[in-house]
Amino acid sequence: MIKTILGTSAIALAAAVPALAQDVDRTGWPTSFTVGTASQGGTFFVYGSGYANLIAEELGVTGGAEVTGGPMQNMALVHTGEAALGMTTMGPAQVSIAGESPLAPGLEMTNVCAHFPMYETPFHAVALSSSGITSLSDIPDGARVGFGPSGATADVYFPEMLTALGINFERRNGGWNDLGGQMQDGLIDVIGFAAGVPIPQVSELQASTNVNIIEFTEEEQALMTELFPVANFDIPVGTYSDMTEPARVVSMWNFAIANCDLPESFVYEATRVIMEDNERMMQIHSSAETTVFENWDKNTVIPWHPGAARWFIENGADIPAEMIKQ
């Protein structure tokens, strides 16, 4: 569970924290925290490592990222307090809160609170150019498709998407770096990614071989938005080195999350640190372009932590009272 500051250790820590936060009530603050991310080679890990370090630096609390299975597992870790903070996607969050997580069937993960908006997760597939696969309909019957770690957003939704499109495949799981190596070695045919772009592993693949970024047709987009909690999205030109035009895909919003038992003052200050320095967030990962105040309303699923809600309301957000954890 989350460790709290006790006795003289609080005094020692207060002397080391930045002057900006000296007058903040630190009662009950954690002595350290972890941010649940995902596997190495994915955007969650890069983004989460960066924002953990930023909060730790600015608030003077030891913190860092934890490699996890991604959004679904992060919901469980934050719910139990094994991770104070984490990152999730709206679809996995919705099923986890409802007690429908495949990782813990029947457990309603209601001790998870919204922290701040992150970015949209585009769903797109990648194949080696030598495979000849340039569209989803080109994926051959029985193709070996990697979907990332078990329980990750890609693993939860992308197989269902391909099935809805009538594509038959062999399902493979693993970390993004591992799957990239397998594709280069000819052990899998396609990787179905769901992560903020640019995805580090795709960029690494492009540095050593030629790959095809596989988009959705307009008809495929329409079917996906009808069946799943996603929206149309264009991956911009320049996201990957060999893109000459936008790639048409679908996406799902990601939000940072916090254990609801964390002190209001800690989450308020952590929210302030992230939301008031977008320039530094952009240095962590370009997907943080959308980690801005205006996207607070993209959360329609997770109750807000009172500390996070206070910062957003002070800055003009109209968060309904029933969407704030009591």
N, C-alpha and C positions, 0 to 999 in steps of 0.2 A: 504494500500500500504506500501512499505518498508520505514521505518523511517530512516532519515539521521541525522548525527551529526550536531548540529548547535551551534554557539557562543561558550561560555565558557565551555560548556559541553565537547567539544572535548579536551580542555586542561586538564580537570579533568580526563578524561578517559585515555589520553596519559600517565599521571603520574602513572597510575595503571597497564599498560600493561607490558608484559615481555620485558626485555632489548633487546632480539633478534630482536624485531620488531620496536624498537624505531625510526629508520631512514626511515621507510616506509611511503610513502605518503598516508595519511589516509583521504584525501579529499573525502567527500561524503559517507564515510563508514557508515553502519547502526549502530544505537545505540544498537540494539538488533536484533536477527534473530530467526526464527523457521525453523526446518527441518520437512517437511511432511513425515510421516512414514506409518503406517498401524495400525491394531488393536493390542492391547496387547496380548501376547502369540505367536506372530509371529516373524520371524527373522527381518523383516523390522524395527519393533519397537525397538528391542534390538540393532541392528546395528546402526540405525539412532540416538538413544539416545546417544550411545557411541561416534559417530563421531561428533555430535553436541557439546557435552561436551569437546571433545578434541580441536576443533576449538576455542570454547569460552575460554578455559584455555590458549591456546597458543597465541591467538591474543588479549585477553583482552576485548572481546566483549560478552555481555550477550547473551546466546543462549540456546536453548533446543528443545526437540522433541515435535511434535504435533500428537496426535492420529488421524488418517484419515481413509478413506475407501480404501487406498492403491494406487497403481501406476496410475490408471486412474484419481482419484481425485487429486493426487499430481501434475499431469500435469496441471490441471486447477488452482490449488492454486498457483503454481509457475508462471504460465503464467500471472495471474492477479496481482502477487506480494503479495498476502495474506500470502504466505510462501516464504521466500527468497530462501531457498534451499529445496531439496526433493529427493525422490528416485522413480525410475520408471523402467519398464521393456520394452524391445524393441518393443514388440507387441503393448501394450497400447500406447507407445510413437508414434509409426507410425500412428495409427488411429487417435490419438488426433491432431497431426500436420496436418493431412489431413482434419480435420474438421469432422471426423466421430465418435467422442466420443459419447457414449450413454448418457453421463452426460450433454453434451452441443452440440447437433447436429448442424452442420453448422459453429461452431466456430473453426477457424484454430488457434491452439495454437502455434503460431510461436515465442512467446517471452520466450520460454524455451530453455536453452542452456545446452550442456553436460558439466559435471564437472569432474568426474573421473569414471573409471570402478570399479564395485563392485564384483559381483560374478554371477554364473549361478543359475537360479531358476529351480530345478528339479520338475517335476510334478509326484506326487505319491499319492496313496490312502492308507488309513489306516482303518482297521476294527478290532473289538474285536475278539480275537481268538475264543471265544465261538460262534461266528456267523458262523464259517465254511467257511467264504469267504477268499480264499487264492489267487485268481486271478481276473482280471477284468471280465472274462467270468463267474465267480461265482456270480457276483452281480445279485440278483434275480430281476425279472420283478417287477417294481413299487417300488424298494428300495428307501428309503429316504436318499438322499446324500447331505451333507453339503459342500458348496464351498467357505466359508469365507464371508467377507463383500461384499455387492453388489458393483460391479464395480472393485473389486480386480482382479489381474491376474488370479487366480484360477477360479473366477466366470465368467470371460470373455471367457476363453479358455477350461477349463475342461469339462463343459457341452457339448460343441461342440465336444470334443474328444470322450466322451462317446456315444453321438448320432451317430457319424461316425462309432463307433464300434457296433452299433445296440443295445445298452443298453438303456432300458426304465427306467426312474427314476422320483422321486418327488424331485424337487429342493428346497433346504433349504439354507438360508443365515444367517450370524451372525458372531460375533467375534470368533476367534479361541478358546479362553478359554470357551466361551459359548457353542460352538459346541462340544468341548471335553466333557463337562459336560452332554450335551444332549446324546452323544453316550454312556457314562457310564450308563445313566438312561434308555437306551433303546428307546429313542425318535427318533434317527436317526440310520441308519445302517452303513454308510460309510462316511468318510471325504475325499474329494479330495483336497490335499494340493498343493500349488505352492509357495515355499519359499526356501530361503537358508537353507541348512542342517548343523547341526541338527536343526530341528524345535522345539523350546522350548515346545510347547504343546504336541508334540509326546513324548518327553522325560518325561514330567509330567504324561502322560497316562501310559507309561511303568512302572513308579514308583509305580503305584497303581493297575494295571491290566495287563493282557496279550493281546498284540495286534499283528496283522499281518501287515507287510509292503508289500503292493501289488505292484508288478512290472509289466512292459509291456513285452509281448512276443516279439521275434524278428520281427514277422509279424506285430504286433501292432505298434512297433517302426517305421517300414518302412512306414506304412500308415500315422502315425502322422507326420513324417518328409516330406511326400509328400504333406500333406494338410495344415500344419501350420508352422509358422516361428520358428521351434524348431530343436534341434540336439540331437543325441543319447548321453546318459550320464549314468554313473555308480555311484550309491551312494556307497561310499567305505565301506568296512567291518569296524566295530567299530564306525560308525557314530551313530548308536543306539545300546543300550546295548545287545540286543539278536540277532544281525545280525551275521551270520556265513559265509556269502558270499555276494559279491556285489549285489546290486539290480539294475536291468536294467530298466531305465526310459528314459524320454526325458526332455530337459531343454531349457531355454530361458535366455539370458543375462540381467542383471540389471546394470543400470548406475545411479550415483548421478547426479542431475540436479540443475541448478541455474537460477534464473531470469536473463534474458539477460541485464537488466538495472543496475545490480549491478556493482560497480566500478571495473575496471580491476585489480587494485592493491589488492583489497579485495579478489577477487576470486583466483588470483595468489597465495596469501599468504595462503588461505584456502587449495588450492590444494597442495602446498608445505608441509603444516602440515600433511596432510593425506598420501601423497605418499612417504614422506621421513621417515616415522616411522611405517613401517608395523608391527613391533613387538608389538607396543601398539594397533594397529588395531586388531591384532590377539587376544589380551587380551580381546577385546570387544566381538568378535565373531570369531570362527574358520573359518567361510566362507570367512573372509578377507584374507585368504591365496592367493586368486586370485586378491586382490586389489593391483595390482602391475603395474609398467610402461608397461610391455610387452603386457598388454591386452588393451592398448589404441585403437587398431585397431578393437576391437569388436563392436565399435559404427559405424554403417553405416546409421543411421537414424537421429540423433539429431545434429544440428549445434553446434560446440564447442563455449563456451564462450571465448572471446579473452584472458582473464586472465588465464584460464585453458590451452588453446592452447599454450600460451607462455611458461608455465612451461614444458609441454610435448615436445614441439619443442626444447627448450633448452637442454633437456635430450635425444634428438635423434629421436623423433617421426617425421614421414613424413606426417603430416596432410595436405591434399590438401587445398588450399586457399578458394575454394568454400565451404568447410565444416566448415569454421570459420565465426561466425556471424559478419556482418559488421555494 
